[in-house]
Amino acid sequence: MIEFEMNLSSTNDVKDFVNTVSRYDFEVDLVSGRYIVDAKSIMGIFSLDLAKPIKVKVHTEDASEFLDQIDRFIVK
């Protein structure tokens, strides 16, 4: 499993992120406080507090292509 934090600061960011993560077979969870949602659920993402960085849990060992595609959202 790979973990990192990211920011989704606009509606377009959320839409682009969901479109990207939906192309992959592995599971991706977003964690905000005590809430965990499926990263492929746009409604789930909008239920989170997007004002703060969100923890991402990618349930695979080989996510390099995925990480390259979402690099602009990752908190460094």
N, C-alpha and C positions, 0 to 999 in steps of 0.2 A: 504494500500500500504506500502511496505517495501522498504527503500532506504539505500544504502551503496555504498562504492567505492571499485573497484577491479583493479588488474593489470593483463594484458595478455601480457606476455613478449616474447612469441615465437609462431610460427605457430602451433606447437603441442598444446599449451595452448588454442589457439583459437578453434582448432578442437575439443579438449576434452570438452571445455565449450559449444560449439554449440551442440555436441552430448548429453550432459547432459540436457541442457535447452529444447531441442526438445522433450524430453520424458514427458514433463508436459503440461497440457492443458491451464494453465494460461499464460497471456501475460507478457513478460519481455522486457523492453526497456533499451537501453544503450544511455547515454547522454554524449557528448563530445563537450564542448563549446555550439554553437547554433545548433548542429546536434543531431538528435535523430534517432536511427535505431532499428529495431527489432533484439533482441538478438538471434533469431533463423536463422538469415541470415548471413552466413559466409562472403559473399561479402560485406554486410553492415558493418560488424565489421572491415574488412580490409580497409574500407574507412575512418575509424577514426584514430586519432593520438594515437597510442598505446604506445607511449613513456611516456605518462602521465596517472595517474589513471583515470578510467572511472566510471562515476556515473551509478549505476544500479537501476532501478525502477521495482520492482516485484509487479504485480497487483493482489495480493491475500493477505489474512490475515494469511493463514496457509502454510508457505513455509519452515518449519523446516527441512524436509527431503532434499529439494532442497539445502538449505543453508549448510547443513552438507556435501553434495556432492561437493559443489564448495568452501568449506572453504579455500582451499590452494590458491585461487585467491583473497580472500577478504583482503583489506588493514585494518590492525588493529592498 
